[in-house]
Amino acid sequence: MKLPPVFVFELVENQGLANIALIRPRVIAPDNNLRPGGIVSGIAGLLTLGQENRNLISENRQVINNNTTAIGQNRTSISTNAKGVADNKTAIGRNSGRIDTNAKGVADNRAAIGRNSGRIYTNAKGVADNRAAIRQNSAAISALGQRVDGLQGQINSARKEARAGAANAAALSGLRYDNRPGKVSIATGVGGFKGSTALAAGIGYTSKNENARYNVSVAYNEAGTSWNAGASFTLN
């Protein structure tokens, strides 16, 4: 008695798709050279194979259910990704417009910078010229200041001498001599003017006939010495 071939199914892991398994059939060829005792053994083997097939079918059903769930999840992910791609396209479109606007702004700024560079160069030259003129003016002002200082010194010296002269004159004007005939007299005096003080002294003589009078005087202060001499005559 010959036994027919037996088909069984086995679970094969798929290396390409995540969470997906494949089922492929496998043929088991029985040994047809069995004797009656071997037939019983072969039938028992077929029953065992049948049980194995049922177990594989149950496992395959579970795998199919798992694959169905995974496919549903993948479909949701694909839908989400499609929405994300659409949103990205919209954002890219907006950014393209902004990039064009920014590019125009950059070009305008570059042109403005070019114009400002020329103005800055012109201003730098003007600043250099002004700096040179300021240096010249500073030298001139310094020289003028020295001249003013010298002039002020001269003014102060002249003021001192003038005040001293006025003080000397005041001192000399205070001298008085004896006008009696044949008398020699000595006179002293002191005078001052705006903080300057002078001392004066003099000598005078009157002739015996009173027709001639002579005098010499001198005045001194911190600015210098003044003197005078005089003579007077009576004619009738």
Buried (B, 14 or more C-beta within 10 A) or exposed (E): EEBEEBEBBBEEEEEEEEEBBBBEEEEEEBEEEBEEEBBEEBEEBBEEBEEBBEEBEEBBEEBEEEBEEBEEEBEEEEEEEEEEEEEEEEEEEEEEEEEEEEEEEEEEEEEEEEEEEEEEEEEEEEEEEEEEEEEEEEEEEEEEEEEEEEEEEEEEEEEBEBBBBBBBBBBBEBBEBBEEEEEEBEBEBBBBBEEBBBBBBBBBBBBEEEEEBBBBBBBBBEBEEBEBEEEEEEEE
